[in-house]
Structure formats: structure tokens, C-alpha cells
Amino acid sequence: MAGDGDGAGEVSIDLPVRRSIPKVGRNEPCPCGSGKKYKNCCGRVA
């Protein structure tokens, strides 16, 4: 039935999600302000 809100026949467009903060490279200074490289600070894999 038309207009019953079941979503049949409707096309949904998934837009890419944009980051509010640009991605930090591993060799760039850490954004936390420690002065260390990101890979040696907050980007370290446990």
C-alpha cells in the first residue's frame, strides 16, 4: 500500500561520514600535546 511507511521501493543514499578532526599520521606529533610522535604516544598498539 502506498504511503504506509514500510520503506518498500524507497532508495536510501548512504553518504560517507566525515571526520571532525583530520586523520593524524603515525610520524606526526601527537595531538595530545606530549611532544612525542603519535605512534609512540596515543597511537601505540597495545
Secondary structure, 3 states (H helix, E strand, C coil): CCCCCCCCCCCCCCCCCCCCCCCCCCCCECCCCCCCEHHHCCCCCC
